[in-house]
Amino acid sequence: MAIIYINSGLHKISGGFLFEVWESMILKSFFGFSTTQIQSLWIHYSGLSLGIIEVLSGIGLLFYKSQKQAAITLIVMHIFILLLISPTGLNYNSIVWPWNIAMILFLYVIFIKNNDNQIVFLNLLKGYNKVIFFLIGVAPIFNFFGYWDDYLSFNLYSGNSKRLEICFPKNSNIPEYQKFLSKKVGFVNPVPF
């Protein structure tokens, strides 16, 4: 579980997270901040603290003395995510609701209710644990260099998803492309080349 949070947090320390998730989803859509407010450097870059807190909490799960506090911090994070994407929030991506609920339960049961978990790091390199440790603990690092899958690297909601948007002039009618057009209509100011 610690590896999930460490990798997920590292992916959130990025410009993609700041623009796509922090500014667009959280500040504008959820809290209703204006573009002027978001342009403040302090507000813009404070979004990086979410990734840092997630990484530190993931590291905290590795050590007995900090496990309970780290688990509580991560549970609060999951509750906020549920509020953010719930019908009372943005009503967005209901497929991840069970994941967030399950992670809250796992954190509670493993690190709070049964708070006697001491990790023996040497056990990670015994038997089949080596394979699991490589696939979950080491291989996700290769994602930062483009050599491992995003989903297998816990790279979710980092704003780094690859996508392509093609913009047409306003009021253009191109019938052969209609079936490919997004239902979400948005307009951008043209940028001269």
C-alpha positions, 0 to 999 in steps of 0.5 A, spaced: 500 500 500 505 504 501 508 503 494 501 505 491 501 512 495 508 513 494 508 512 486 501 516 485 504 522 489 510 522 485 506 523 479 502 528 482 508 533 483 507 535 476 504 541 471 499 536 468 496 535 475 496 542 477 493 544 471 488 539 469 486 536 476 488 542 481 486 548 477 480 545 473 477 540 477 478 542 484 479 549 484 474 552 478 469 546 478 469 544 485 470 550 489 468 555 484 475 559 484 475 564 478 481 564 473 484 571 476 484 567 483 488 561 480 493 565 477 496 567 484 503 563 484 501 561 491 495 558 489 497 555 483 503 551 486 500 550 492 497 544 489 504 540 489 503 540 496 497 534 495 502 530 491 508 531 497 503 529 502 501 523 499 508 521 498 510 522 505 504 519 507 506 513 503 513 513 506 509 514 513 506 507 512 512 503 512 514 505 519 511 503 525 511 509 529 508 513 523 503 508 520 496 510 524 497 518 522 499 516 515 493 512 514 488 517 517 491 522 512 490 518 507 483 516 509 482 524 509 484 524 502 480 519 500 474 522 503 475 528 499 476 525 493 469 521 494 466 528 496 469 531 489 467 526 484 460 524 488 453 527 485 454 532 490 461 534 487 462 534 480 458 527 479 465 525 475 467 518 474 463 513 478 467 507 477 473 509 482 468 510 488 469 503 490 476 503 489 476 509 494 471 506 499 476 500 499 482 503 500 479 507 506 477 500 509 484 497 507 487 503 511 483 502 517 483 495 518 491 494 516 494 500 519 489 503 525 484 497 527 490 492 527 496 497 529 501 492 530 504 492 523 511 492 523 514 491 516 520 486 515 524 489 509 528 483 508 522 479 507 521 483 500 527 479 497 525 472 499 522 467 494 516 470 490 516 476 494 522 478 489 517 478 483 512 482 486 516 487 489 519 488 482 513 488 479 509 493 484 515 496 487 521 497 482 517 497 475 513 503 476 519 507 476 520 506 469 514 509 467 517 516 469 522 514 463 516 512 458 517 504 459 512 502 464 504 503 463 501 508 467 495 504 470 501 499 473 504 505 475 499 508 479 499 514 475 491 516 476 489 523 476 495 526 475 493 530 469 498 526 465 494 522 461 495 523 453 490 526 449 489 529 443 484 535 442 483 538 435 479 545 434 475 547 429 473 554 427 467 556 431 460 555 427 464 550 422 460 545 419 464 539 417 459 533 416 464 527 415 467 529 422 460 530 426 460 522 429 467 524 432 466 530 435 465 531 443 458 532 446 462 537 450 462 543 446 468 548 448 471 554 445 478 556 445 481 563 443 485 561 436 493 562 437 496 565 431 502 561 428 
